[in-house]
Amino acid sequence: MQHTLLENLLQNGNLVTLEMNEDPSLAGANAVKTGKAEKAEKAGKVVKASSSVIGASLLLEACGGGSASSSTSSSTIPPVAVAPTDAEASRFLAQASVGATRAHIAQVKASGYSAWIDAQIALPQSASRWNWLKTKGYDAAANIFTQNGFDSVVWYKLMTSPDTLRQRVAHALSEILVVGIDGLTGSGWQAFAAANYLDLLEANAFGNYRTLLQVISTSTAMGQYLTFVGNIKANPKIDSLPDENYARELMQLFTIGLLKLNPDGTPVVVNGANQETYTLTDITGLARIFTGWNFDLSTSNTTTPDFHQRPLTQVASQHETGASTFLGSTVPAGLTGAQSLTAALDIVFAHPNLAPFVSRQLIQRLVTSNPSPAYVQRVSTVFLNDGNNVKGNLAAVVKAILLDDEARNSSNLTNPQFGKLREPIYRFLNWARAYNVTSVSDLWTVGNTSDASSKLGQSPLRSGSVFNFFRPGYVPPNTSIANASLVAPEFQITNESTVIGYVNFMQRIVSKGNTDLVPDYSSLTPLAATPSALLAEINTVVAAGQLSDATISALVTAISSMPGGTDAANANRVYAALTLVFAAPEYIVQK
């Protein structure tokens, strides 16, 4: 017998935990079939959907399970006739922050979208992860071969930093320029290496992409993760060649991709065939550049973490000084390692694929999985020229993405192709930010949330490979998404097990927290006696007003059936309302 989430979670008026053999149906959502949302039969009824539907089609409207038509608006910045509503401001923040708050909603309404972005860009960087680890004593010798402190500082920054747009963009960049902490082995101080890498991404989140490429290409984290630390020039006597790992991923994943692209991100087709951007010869040529790089131990050794904060340095005797040819250009012989690196990155940065390739992925991380070619081209145009003849200005690119008509136009709320699955990390952060979570110990003991069966199935900078948690071109097999020739990246980490694990995790954290994290529900507790008002507030701040009237009606009926009148009973109503909203597909689908 199938149960709705309401029946599972609200048994006898109490919150309970879903078991793996129970149906993890999400409350109040419109089940999706062939890309169209079914109407709830009547107000107060929760639409049932099996876990297989959740895994394959329940969230299709996030990624375009319906019509393949696209928005073709040519407006980059829509005219602002009136101030945004609460729901519009919250929707904007779902794309532009790591979690909406009432304070930020008020700021967006007062200043408008563009001015809010400018104010966020102007904010100074908050305290570095590196310094937090140092302050907390994680540079003690006992931590040299541990990851101690890393998860704490990552969650601390994401939950508390005032520069919420910078945090969102830095996290997006961490899913494009991927490093995973588990791959930073061999030199010790994993937490510091990973923290410094995130600090570098954050410092350059509104800078220039060309500068960012230079920075990551000399970071100890990337050098370890993609194995070019200690890489030496070819030695014909022993038939050894330079490590090609970073050269390959730099092109494939970080800059130009596998296929030649038009300015709108669509593949270049010649005689019916896609065109490759590079060959094995190009990889071999570029790999010569990444020889001779090693840790800078000139002022300290590996008994302290400080070398991880310094760029990699050159060992001249290990660097290939001959000419290196790739992508139709040549880095001449006789240059130093640093000069060769600069010349090589200039060549890659000049490639015509760079702007559409990076722009499309940033749109996917912030706004929608399937941006129209016109949207990609508008953003790509800004990437190529920010209006001041500067290429790669990330601040301008981010602003173009968020202010584009395709992002802001409310008609896309009902466009079955528009939107994306919210990453589990952001669902958790929505709760933490909306309800001003604090840490009793100031150690932010959330921990590693990678376990899919009991936690989020995702944790910052803990991707299992350089291909990120999910691929930008991932297509769920045997689905309407695939039939419509669309992509749904986040579906790669979505299945029956992850749905149940996520719902149970959110239920526990919302109602019980842990021994360290404390939410502030003072904005919700006074509304518990009136479930309609309680759900309206949560719908606005957490779900950007995306829950349908039918879903709200169903949840109001459910919460009204729970005991009330005492502090404990009212608290249970708040917990139930939050859990059910965080489990609703109309929330999980970011529109």
C-alpha positions as CSV (number, residue, x, y, z in Angstrom):
1,M,0.0,0.0,0.0
2,Q,1.4,3.4,-1.0
3,H,1.3,6.3,1.5
4,T,1.7,10.0,0.8
5,L,4.4,11.9,2.7
6,L,1.7,13.4,4.9
7,E,0.5,10.0,5.9
8,N,4.1,8.8,6.5
9,L,5.3,11.9,8.4
10,L,2.2,12.8,10.3
11,Q,1.1,9.6,11.9
12,N,-1.1,10.3,14.9
13,G,-0.2,13.9,14.8
14,N,3.5,13.3,15.2
15,L,6.5,13.4,12.9
16,V,8.0,10.0,12.1
17,T,10.9,8.8,10.0
18,L,10.5,7.3,6.5
19,E,11.7,3.8,6.1
20,M,13.5,2.6,3.0
21,N,10.5,0.3,2.1
22,E,8.0,3.1,2.4
23,D,7.0,5.4,-0.5
24,P,8.9,8.7,-0.2
25,S,6.2,10.6,-2.1
26,L,6.5,14.3,-1.6
27,A,3.5,16.2,-0.3
28,G,1.3,18.3,-2.4
29,A,3.3,18.2,-5.6
30,N,1.7,17.9,-9.0
31,A,2.9,14.5,-10.4
32,V,4.4,15.0,-13.8
33,K,3.6,12.8,-16.7
34,T,4.8,13.4,-20.2
35,G,6.1,16.8,-19.1
36,K,2.7,18.2,-17.9
37,A,1.6,18.7,-14.3
38,E,-1.6,17.0,-13.3
39,K,-4.1,19.1,-11.4
40,A,-4.9,18.0,-7.9
41,E,-8.4,16.6,-7.9
42,K,-9.5,18.8,-5.2
43,A,-8.1,21.2,-2.5
44,G,-6.8,19.3,0.4
45,K,-5.8,16.2,-1.5
46,V,-2.2,15.2,-1.7
47,V,-1.2,13.9,-5.0
48,K,0.4,10.5,-4.7
49,A,3.5,9.6,-6.6
50,S,5.7,6.5,-6.3
51,S,9.4,6.7,-5.7
52,S,10.1,5.6,-9.2
53,V,8.1,8.6,-10.5
54,I,10.2,10.8,-8.2
55,G,13.4,9.4,-9.6
56,A,12.4,9.6,-13.2
57,S,9.6,12.2,-13.9
58,L,8.2,13.8,-10.8
59,L,10.5,16.8,-11.1
60,L,10.5,17.1,-14.9
61,E,9.2,20.6,-14.9
62,A,12.5,21.6,-13.3
63,C,14.4,20.6,-16.4
64,G,11.9,20.7,-19.2
65,G,9.9,17.6,-19.6
66,G,7.4,19.3,-21.8
67,S,7.6,21.4,-24.8
68,A,11.0,21.9,-26.4
69,S,10.3,25.5,-27.2
70,S,12.6,28.1,-25.6
71,S,12.4,31.7,-24.5
72,T,13.9,33.9,-27.2
73,S,13.7,37.2,-25.5
74,S,16.4,39.6,-26.5
75,S,16.4,41.7,-23.3
76,T,19.4,41.3,-21.1
77,I,18.1,43.6,-18.3
78,P,14.3,43.8,-18.0
79,P,12.9,47.2,-17.3
80,V,11.8,47.6,-13.7
81,A,8.4,49.2,-13.6
82,V,7.5,48.5,-9.9
83,A,9.3,47.1,-6.9
84,P,9.5,43.3,-6.7
85,T,7.0,41.5,-4.6
86,D,8.0,39.4,-1.7
87,A,7.7,36.2,-3.9
88,E,9.6,37.8,-6.8
89,A,12.4,38.9,-4.5
90,S,12.6,35.5,-2.9
91,R,12.7,33.8,-6.3
92,F,15.6,36.1,-7.3
93,L,17.4,35.2,-4.1
94,A,16.9,31.5,-4.9
95,Q,19.2,32.1,-7.9
96,A,21.5,34.8,-6.4
97,S,22.2,33.7,-2.9
98,V,22.8,30.6,-0.8
99,G,19.4,31.0,0.9
100,A,16.8,33.7,1.2
101,T,16.2,35.6,4.4
102,R,13.5,38.1,5.3
103,A,16.2,40.8,5.5
104,H,17.5,40.1,2.0
105,I,14.0,40.0,0.6
106,A,13.4,43.5,2.1
107,Q,16.7,44.7,0.6
108,V,15.8,43.4,-2.9
109,K,12.4,45.0,-2.7
110,A,13.8,48.3,-1.6
111,S,16.8,48.6,-4.0
112,G,15.7,46.4,-6.9
113,Y,17.7,43.6,-8.5
114,S,20.5,45.5,-10.1
115,A,21.4,47.6,-7.1
116,W,21.2,44.6,-4.8
117,I,23.8,42.8,-7.0
118,D,26.0,45.9,-7.1
119,A,25.9,46.1,-3.3
120,Q,26.7,42.4,-2.9
121,I,29.7,42.7,-5.3
122,A,30.9,45.8,-3.4
123,L,30.9,43.9,0.0
124,P,34.4,43.0,1.2
125,Q,35.2,39.3,1.5
126,S,34.3,37.8,4.8
127,A,36.9,36.2,7.0
128,S,38.9,33.5,5.2
129,R,38.5,29.8,5.8
130,W,42.2,29.6,6.2
131,N,42.2,32.1,9.1
132,W,39.3,30.4,10.7
133,L,41.1,27.0,10.8
134,K,44.2,28.7,12.2
135,T,42.2,30.6,14.9
136,K,40.5,27.3,15.9
137,G,43.9,25.6,16.3
138,Y,43.6,23.1,13.4
139,D,47.2,23.8,12.4
140,A,48.3,21.7,15.4
141,A,50.7,18.9,14.4
142,A,48.0,16.3,15.3
143,N,45.9,17.4,12.4
144,I,48.6,17.0,9.7
145,F,47.1,13.9,8.1
146,T,43.4,14.6,8.8
147,Q,40.6,16.6,7.4
148,N,39.7,18.0,10.8
149,G,38.0,21.3,10.7
150,F,37.2,21.4,7.0
151,D,33.5,20.6,7.0
152,S,33.0,23.0,10.0
153,V,34.6,26.0,8.2
154,V,32.8,25.3,4.9
155,W,29.4,25.2,6.6
156,Y,30.3,28.2,8.8
157,K,31.1,30.3,5.7
158,L,28.0,29.2,3.8
159,M,25.6,29.8,6.7
160,T,26.9,33.1,8.0
161,S,28.8,35.1,5.4
162,P,27.0,38.4,4.5
163,D,28.3,38.3,1.0
164,T,25.8,35.6,0.0
165,L,26.1,36.2,-3.8
166,R,29.8,35.8,-3.6
167,Q,29.3,32.5,-1.7
168,R,26.8,31.3,-4.3
169,V,29.2,32.1,-7.2
170,A,32.2,30.6,-5.5
171,H,30.3,27.4,-4.9
172,A,29.2,27.4,-8.6
173,L,32.8,27.8,-9.6
174,S,33.8,24.9,-7.3
175,E,31.5,22.7,-9.3
176,I,33.1,23.8,-12.6
177,L,36.8,24.0,-11.6
178,V,36.5,20.9,-9.5
179,V,38.7,19.8,-6.6
180,G,37.7,17.2,-4.1
181,I,39.3,17.1,-0.7
182,D,39.6,13.4,-0.7
183,G,42.0,13.7,-3.6
184,L,44.4,16.0,-1.7
185,T,46.6,13.3,-0.2
186,G,50.3,12.9,0.1
187,S,51.5,16.2,1.4
188,G,49.3,16.5,4.5
189,W,47.0,19.3,5.7
190,Q,44.1,18.4,3.5
191,A,41.7,20.8,5.3
192,F,44.1,23.7,4.7
193,A,44.7,22.9,1.1
194,A,41.0,22.6,0.4
195,A,40.1,25.7,2.4
196,N,42.7,27.7,0.6
197,Y,41.3,26.6,-2.7
198,L,37.8,27.8,-1.8
199,D,39.3,31.0,-0.6
200,L,40.9,31.5,-4.0
201,L,37.6,30.8,-5.8
202,E,35.9,33.3,-3.5
203,A,38.5,36.0,-3.9
204,N,38.1,35.7,-7.7
205,A,34.4,35.1,-7.9
206,F,33.8,38.6,-9.2
207,G,37.2,39.0,-10.8
208,N,38.5,37.9,-14.3
209,Y,38.2,34.3,-15.5
210,R,41.7,34.5,-17.0
211,T,43.1,35.5,-13.7
212,L,41.2,32.7,-12.0
213,L,42.7,30.2,-14.5
214,Q,46.2,31.4,-13.5
215,V,45.4,31.2,-9.8
216,I,44.0,27.6,-9.9
217,S,46.8,26.4,-12.2
218,T,49.4,27.3,-9.5
219,S,47.4,26.2,-6.4
220,T,48.6,23.3,-4.4
221,A,45.1,21.8,-4.3
222,M,44.7,21.6,-8.1
223,G,48.3,20.5,-8.4
224,Q,47.7,17.6,-6.2
225,Y,44.1,16.8,-7.4
226,L,45.1,16.6,-11.0
227,T,48.5,15.3,-10.4
228,F,50.9,17.8,-11.9
229,V,52.8,18.6,-8.7
230,G,56.2,17.0,-9.3
231,N,55.5,16.5,-13.0
232,I,58.8,16.4,-14.9
233,K,59.7,16.8,-18.5
234,A,60.0,13.9,-20.9
235,N,62.9,11.6,-20.5
236,P,63.6,9.5,-23.7
237,K,66.1,7.3,-21.8
238,I,63.4,5.8,-19.7
239,D,60.6,6.4,-22.1
240,S,58.7,8.7,-19.7
241,L,56.3,11.5,-20.7
242,P,54.7,14.4,-18.8
243,D,51.5,13.7,-16.8
244,E,48.6,14.8,-19.1
245,N,45.9,14.8,-16.5
246,Y,45.6,18.6,-15.9
247,A,46.2,19.5,-19.6
248,R,43.2,17.3,-20.5
249,E,40.8,18.5,-17.8
250,L,41.8,22.1,-18.2
251,M,40.5,22.0,-21.8
252,Q,37.7,19.5,-21.4
253,L,36.1,20.7,-18.2
254,F,37.4,24.1,-17.3
255,T,37.5,26.1,-20.5
256,I,36.5,24.8,-23.9
257,G,34.8,21.4,-23.7
258,L,34.9,18.5,-26.1
259,L,32.9,20.0,-29.1
260,K,33.3,23.2,-31.0
261,L,30.5,25.6,-30.1
262,N,28.7,28.5,-31.7
263,P,28.4,31.7,-29.7
264,D,25.0,30.5,-28.4
265,G,26.4,27.3,-27.0
266,T,25.0,25.0,-29.7
267,P,27.5,22.6,-31.4
268,V,29.1,23.5,-34.6
269,V,28.0,21.0,-37.2
270,V,29.9,20.4,-40.5
271,N,28.4,17.9,-43.0
272,G,26.1,16.6,-40.2
273,A,28.9,15.9,-37.8
274,N,29.9,17.6,-34.5
275,Q,33.5,19.0,-34.5
276,E,36.0,18.1,-31.8
277,T,37.8,21.0,-30.1
278,Y,41.1,19.2,-29.5
279,T,43.0,16.0,-30.1
280,L,45.4,13.8,-28.2
281,T,48.2,15.8,-29.9
282,D,46.9,19.0,-28.3
283,I,46.8,17.3,-24.9
284,T,50.4,16.1,-25.3
285,G,51.5,19.6,-26.4
286,L,49.8,21.4,-23.5
287,A,51.0,18.8,-20.9
288,R,54.6,20.0,-21.6
289,I,53.6,23.4,-20.0
290,F,52.7,21.7,-16.7
291,T,56.2,20.3,-15.9
292,G,58.5,21.5,-13.2
293,W,55.8,22.7,-10.8
294,N,56.2,21.8,-7.2
295,F,55.4,23.1,-3.7
296,D,57.1,26.3,-2.6
297,L,59.0,25.2,0.5
298,S,61.4,28.1,0.5
299,T,60.2,29.7,3.8
300,S,58.6,26.7,5.6
301,N,58.4,22.9,5.2
302,T,55.5,20.5,5.3
303,T,55.3,20.3,9.1
304,T,53.1,23.4,9.0
305,P,50.3,24.0,6.5
306,D,51.6,27.4,5.3
307,F,53.0,26.1,2.0
308,H,49.5,25.4,0.8
309,Q,48.8,29.2,0.9
310,R,51.7,29.9,-1.5
311,P,51.5,29.3,-5.2
312,L,53.4,26.4,-6.7
313,T,56.9,27.3,-7.8
314,Q,59.1,26.2,-10.7
315,V,62.0,23.7,-10.6
316,A,63.8,24.8,-13.8
317,S,65.6,21.5,-14.3
318,Q,62.3,19.6,-14.4
319,H,60.5,22.0,-16.8
320,E,60.2,21.3,-20.6
321,T,61.9,24.3,-22.3
322,G,61.2,23.2,-25.9
323,A,58.3,24.6,-27.9
324,S,54.8,23.4,-27.1
325,T,52.1,23.3,-29.8
326,F,48.4,22.9,-29.1
327,L,45.1,24.3,-30.3
328,G,46.8,25.7,-33.5
329,S,49.2,27.8,-31.5
330,T,52.8,27.4,-30.2
331,V,54.4,28.5,-27.0
332,P,58.0,29.1,-28.1
333,A,61.1,27.4,-26.8
334,G,63.3,29.0,-24.2
335,L,60.7,30.5,-21.9
336,T,60.7,30.0,-18.2
337,G,58.0,27.8,-16.6
338,A,56.1,30.8,-15.4
339,Q,56.3,32.5,-18.8
340,S,55.2,29.3,-20.6
341,L,52.2,28.9,-18.3
342,T,51.1,32.5,-18.9
343,A,51.4,32.0,-22.7
344,A,49.6,28.7,-22.7
345,L,46.7,30.0,-20.6
346,D,46.4,33.0,-23.0
347,I,46.0,30.6,-25.9
348,V,43.3,28.7,-24.1
349,F,41.6,31.9,-23.0
350,A,41.5,33.1,-26.6
351,H,39.6,30.0,-27.8
352,P,36.1,30.9,-29.2
353,N,34.5,28.1,-27.2
354,L,35.4,29.6,-23.8
355,A,32.7,32.2,-23.5
356,P,29.7,30.0,-24.4
357,F,31.1,27.0,-22.6
358,V,31.6,28.8,-19.2
359,S,28.6,31.0,-19.6
360,R,26.2,28.1,-20.1
361,Q,27.5,26.2,-17.1
362,L,27.2,29.3,-14.8
363,I,23.6,29.8,-16.0
364,Q,22.9,26.1,-15.2
365,R,24.4,26.5,-11.7
366,L,22.4,29.7,-10.9
367,V,19.2,29.7,-12.9
368,T,18.1,26.9,-15.2
369,S,19.3,23.6,-16.6
370,N,18.3,24.2,-20.2
371,P,18.9,27.9,-21.0
372,S,17.8,28.9,-24.5
373,P,20.6,29.5,-27.1
374,A,19.6,33.1,-27.1
375,Y,20.1,33.4,-23.3
376,V,23.5,31.7,-23.6
377,Q,24.5,34.0,-26.4
378,R,23.5,37.2,-24.5
379,V,25.6,36.1,-21.5
380,S,28.4,34.9,-23.7
381,T,28.5,38.4,-25.4
382,V,29.0,40.0,-22.0
383,F,31.7,37.4,-21.2
384,L,33.5,38.5,-24.4
385,N,33.1,42.2,-23.7
386,D,31.7,43.7,-20.4
387,G,31.1,47.0,-22.1
388,N,34.6,48.2,-21.3
389,N,36.4,45.9,-23.8
390,V,37.3,43.5,-21.0
391,K,36.9,39.8,-21.6
392,G,36.1,37.4,-18.7
393,N,34.7,39.8,-16.2
394,L,32.8,37.5,-13.9
395,A,31.0,40.2,-12.0
396,A,29.5,41.4,-15.3
397,V,28.7,37.9,-16.4
398,V,27.0,37.0,-13.1
399,K,24.9,40.2,-13.3
400,A,24.0,39.5,-16.9
401,I,22.8,36.0,-15.9
402,L,20.7,37.1,-13.1
403,L,19.1,40.2,-14.8
404,D,18.4,38.5,-18.1
405,D,14.7,38.4,-19.0
406,E,14.8,34.6,-19.2
407,A,15.8,34.6,-15.5
408,R,13.4,37.3,-14.3
409,N,10.4,36.8,-16.6
410,S,7.5,35.4,-14.4
411,S,6.1,33.5,-17.4
412,N,8.8,31.0,-16.9
413,L,7.1,29.9,-13.7
414,T,4.8,27.9,-15.9
415,N,7.3,27.1,-18.6
416,P,7.9,23.3,-18.4
417,Q,11.4,23.7,-19.8
418,F,12.6,26.3,-17.4
419,G,14.2,25.8,-14.0
420,K,16.4,23.3,-12.3
421,L,16.5,20.8,-9.4
422,R,17.7,22.5,-6.3
423,E,21.0,21.0,-5.1
424,P,20.6,19.2,-1.8
425,I,23.2,21.6,-0.3
426,Y,21.1,24.6,-1.1
427,R,17.9,23.1,0.4
428,F,19.7,22.6,3.7
429,L,21.2,26.1,3.4
430,N,17.7,27.6,2.7
431,W,16.7,26.4,6.1
432,A,19.9,27.5,7.9
433,R,19.8,31.0,6.3
434,A,16.0,31.6,6.6
435,Y,16.0,30.7,10.3
436,N,19.3,32.3,11.3
437,V,20.9,29.1,12.5
438,T,23.7,29.6,15.1
439,S,26.3,27.3,16.5
440,V,26.5,26.8,20.3
441,S,30.2,25.8,20.1
442,D,31.0,28.0,17.1
443,L,32.3,24.8,15.5
444,W,29.4,24.4,13.1
445,T,29.3,20.6,13.5
446,V,27.2,19.7,10.4
447,G,29.9,17.3,9.2
448,N,30.3,15.6,5.9
449,T,26.8,15.3,4.4
450,S,27.8,13.0,1.5
451,D,25.9,9.9,2.7
452,A,22.9,9.6,0.5
453,S,21.0,7.2,2.7
454,S,20.9,9.4,5.8
455,K,22.1,12.8,4.8
456,L,22.1,15.1,1.7
457,G,24.0,12.9,-0.7
458,Q,26.2,16.0,-1.4
459,S,28.7,18.0,0.6
460,P,30.8,21.0,-0.4
461,L,34.1,20.3,-2.1
462,R,33.5,16.5,-1.7
463,S,32.8,15.5,-5.3
464,G,34.1,12.0,-6.0
465,S,35.7,13.0,-9.2
466,V,36.8,15.9,-11.3
467,F,33.5,15.5,-13.2
468,N,31.6,17.1,-10.2
469,F,28.7,15.6,-8.4
470,F,26.8,15.7,-11.7
471,R,27.7,16.4,-15.3
472,P,26.3,19.5,-17.0
473,G,25.0,17.4,-19.9
474,Y,23.5,14.6,-17.8
475,V,20.4,13.1,-19.3
476,P,18.3,10.7,-17.1
477,P,17.8,7.6,-19.3
478,N,14.4,6.5,-20.4
479,T,12.6,9.7,-19.3
480,S,10.6,12.4,-20.9
481,I,13.6,14.6,-20.4
482,A,15.7,12.4,-22.7
483,N,12.8,12.2,-25.2
484,A,12.7,16.0,-25.3
485,S,16.5,16.2,-25.9
486,L,17.0,18.1,-22.6
487,V,19.4,17.8,-19.7
488,A,18.9,17.5,-15.9
489,P,22.3,17.6,-14.2
490,E,21.2,17.2,-10.6
491,F,19.2,14.1,-11.5
492,Q,22.5,12.3,-11.5
493,I,22.5,12.3,-7.7
494,T,18.7,11.8,-7.4
495,N,17.1,8.4,-6.8
496,E,14.7,6.7,-4.4
497,S,17.4,6.3,-1.7
498,T,18.5,9.9,-1.9
499,V,15.0,11.2,-1.7
500,I,14.3,9.3,1.5
501,G,17.7,10.1,3.0
502,Y,17.1,13.8,2.3
503,V,13.6,13.9,3.7
504,N,14.7,12.1,6.9
505,F,17.7,14.4,7.3
506,M,15.6,17.5,6.9
507,Q,13.0,16.2,9.3
508,R,15.6,15.5,12.0
509,I,17.5,18.8,11.5
510,V,14.3,20.9,11.4
511,S,12.7,19.4,14.5
512,K,15.6,18.3,16.6
513,G,18.6,20.1,15.1
514,N,21.7,18.6,16.7
515,T,23.6,19.3,19.8
516,D,25.3,22.3,18.2
517,L,23.0,24.0,15.6
518,V,20.2,26.1,16.9
519,P,17.5,27.6,14.5
520,D,15.5,30.7,15.4
521,Y,11.8,30.0,14.7
522,S,10.5,33.2,16.3
523,S,9.1,34.4,13.0
524,L,7.0,31.2,12.7
525,T,5.9,30.2,16.3
526,P,3.4,33.0,16.6
527,L,1.8,31.8,13.3
528,A,1.4,28.2,14.4
529,A,-2.2,28.7,15.6
530,T,-3.1,29.8,12.1
531,P,-1.7,27.1,9.7
532,S,-2.6,29.1,6.6
533,A,-0.5,32.1,7.8
534,L,2.3,29.7,8.9
535,L,2.5,28.1,5.5
536,A,2.2,31.3,3.6
537,E,5.2,32.7,5.4
538,I,7.3,29.5,4.8
539,N,6.1,29.4,1.2
540,T,7.3,33.0,0.6
541,V,10.7,32.8,2.3
542,V,11.7,29.2,1.5
543,A,9.8,28.3,-1.7
544,A,9.5,31.8,-3.3
545,G,5.7,31.4,-3.5
546,Q,6.0,28.4,-5.8
547,L,3.7,26.1,-3.8
548,S,0.4,25.8,-5.6
549,D,-3.0,26.6,-3.9
550,A,-3.8,22.9,-4.0
551,T,-0.6,22.1,-2.2
552,I,-1.0,24.8,0.4
553,S,-4.6,23.7,1.0
554,A,-3.4,20.1,1.5
555,L,-0.8,21.2,4.0
556,V,-3.1,23.5,5.9
557,T,-5.5,20.7,6.3
558,A,-2.7,18.4,7.6
559,I,-1.2,21.0,10.0
560,S,-4.7,21.9,11.3
561,S,-5.3,18.3,12.2
562,M,-2.3,18.4,14.6
563,P,-2.8,19.4,18.3
564,G,-2.2,23.0,19.1
565,G,-2.5,25.5,21.9
566,T,0.7,24.6,23.9
567,D,4.3,25.7,23.2
568,A,5.2,22.1,22.5
569,A,2.2,21.5,20.2
570,N,2.9,24.8,18.3
571,A,6.5,23.8,17.9
572,N,5.5,20.5,16.4
573,R,3.3,22.3,13.9
574,V,6.2,24.5,12.8
575,Y,8.4,21.4,12.5
576,A,5.8,19.6,10.4
577,A,5.1,22.6,8.2
578,L,8.8,23.1,7.4
579,T,9.5,19.4,6.8
580,L,6.6,19.1,4.4
581,V,7.5,22.3,2.4
582,F,11.2,21.2,2.2
583,A,9.9,17.8,0.8
584,A,7.5,19.3,-1.7
585,P,8.6,19.0,-5.4
586,E,7.2,22.4,-6.0
587,Y,9.9,23.6,-3.7
588,I,12.6,21.2,-4.8
589,V,12.1,22.5,-8.4
590,Q,13.7,25.9,-8.5
591,K,11.8,28.0,-11.1
